[in-house]
Amino acid sequence: MASRPVKQRLQRLRAAILWYGIGVTAVVCACSSSSKPPSGPPIFTCTSPGEATPGPADTHCVGQPVQDVNPASCMNYDDSSACGDDGGAPGNDGGEAGDDGGAGDDGGVGDDGGAAAATNECDYGATMFGPGSDRGGAVVVEGDDDDCKYHVSWTSSPICQSSLLGVTFTVTVTYLGTNPPVPVTNIPADEGVLVEAFIPKTLDAACDDLGMHFSPTPFAPGHGLLQTSPGVYFGSVIFDQAGEWTLRFHIHEECSDLCANSPHGHAAFHITVP
């Protein structure tokens, strides 16, 4: 049997080994914790970014009257209802159109709007082009919406193809019915400016409501571009295939588009994704 001094020495030795082990573990942990922290998502760049397809400048609203907007027409889903006062618009709400040959019997909008609507089979105006750029996304692309209610301008991060990462867009929307135009700020916060991105069957995507391929980016409330400052909306869109895309911004998508003076509007642009 070992003597008491020997036992005490053994106990002190075991304690020393234990504390040494704890110290080594602490050093290892300290070294591990001081390692470089995980980086964030990779910066979305590509060697050959795309751009808003260069083409003629948008002039479809030049010389045309600005279409007034009446918030009261937002929720009008009944074509027999008045579309509100938009400054003496056709038919004066349908009340006095009978003097022009009895057309007032059908609500007053048939002769001065119905025929045009019947012959226009497209839901949207022509898709617009960009001014040409260095394919970096920083150039400002702009144009007016289909109905000459809004002016839409945007910039983006480099337009690159990816099935997971989105291209960020900063979109500014102003109302043309005032001088100077004022920012559009009253889009519901949970709606935002909705984005619809697809590869059309033809380059004229105004009449193409089917498309060949659609972006994984949901076209739905909660997934749109959200307002970051008055009239400025920010968000991302995924372009998961190379090709000629159409990118359509929907403004006040929560509103009916039945009345000409509804706040509802859209502006579309050609996008080249290498």
Secondary structure by P-SEA (a helix, b strand, c coil): cccaaaaaaaaaaaaaaaaaaaaaaaaaaaaaaaccccccccccccccccccccccccccccccccbbbbcccccccccccccccccccccccccccccccccccccccccccaaaaaacccccccccccccccccccccccccccccccccccccccccccccbbbbbbbbbbbcccccccccccccccccbbbbbbbcccccccccccccccccccccccccbbbccccbbbbccccccccbbbbbbbcccccccccccccccbbbbbbbcc
